[in-house]
Amino acid sequence: METRVAVIAIIVEDPDRVETLNAILHEYADFIIGRVGIPYRQKGISIITIAVDAPQNVISAMSGKIGRLEGVTAKTTYGK
């Protein structure tokens, strides 16, 4: 199956959602190339970027699950 490279940008405004977010990321660990997390203490948020190489439907499913979390915003950008 053909894969695509994408970056998912995540902003976590509700720290109570971090455990659920980490569970989702663990579920898709085989597709994650890298992950960078930045706590922005002055604003009380966390900024996370996830680089993935996966089939389109897997990226969409992961991004959708993350985006449905209350207090979490996610946007996905795809490579060509």
C-alpha positions in Angstrom: 0.0 0.0 0.0 1.3 3.4 -0.9 2.2 5.7 2.0 2.4 9.5 2.4 4.5 11.7 4.6 2.6 14.1 6.8 3.0 16.3 9.8 0.3 16.7 12.4 0.5 19.8 14.5 -1.3 19.5 17.8 -2.0 22.1 20.5 -3.1 20.7 23.9 -5.1 23.2 26.0 -6.5 20.7 28.4 -3.8 18.8 30.3 -6.3 16.2 31.3 -6.4 15.0 27.7 -2.6 14.2 27.5 -3.1 10.6 28.7 -5.7 9.9 26.0 -3.6 11.6 23.4 -0.6 9.5 24.3 -2.7 6.4 24.0 -3.8 7.3 20.5 -0.1 8.1 19.5 0.9 4.7 20.9 -1.7 3.0 18.8 -0.1 4.4 15.7 3.5 4.2 16.9 4.6 2.0 13.9 3.8 4.9 11.5 5.4 7.7 13.6 8.8 9.0 12.2 9.4 11.5 15.0 7.7 13.5 17.7 8.6 16.9 19.2 6.8 18.3 22.2 7.1 21.8 23.6 5.5 22.8 26.9 4.6 26.5 26.7 4.2 27.2 30.4 3.4 30.9 30.1 0.2 30.0 28.1 -0.5 26.7 29.9 -0.5 24.7 26.7 1.6 22.1 25.0 2.6 22.2 21.3 3.3 18.8 19.7 4.4 17.9 16.1 4.2 14.4 14.8 5.9 13.3 11.6 4.3 10.2 10.1 4.7 8.0 7.0 1.5 6.0 6.6 -1.3 5.2 4.2 -3.7 8.1 3.7 -6.5 6.3 5.6 -4.3 5.7 8.6 -3.2 9.3 8.7 -6.8 10.5 8.5 -8.0 8.1 11.2 -5.2 9.2 13.6 -5.7 12.9 12.9 -9.5 12.5 13.3 -9.2 10.7 16.7 -6.8 13.4 17.9 -9.0 16.2 16.6 -12.1 14.9 18.4 -10.4 15.2 21.8 -12.0 18.1 23.8 -9.3 20.7 24.5 -7.0 19.5 21.7 -6.6 21.1 18.2 -4.9 19.2 15.4 -4.1 20.1 11.8 -2.4 17.9 9.2 -0.2 18.9 6.4 0.8 16.4 3.7 3.9 16.1 1.5 3.5 15.9 -2.3 
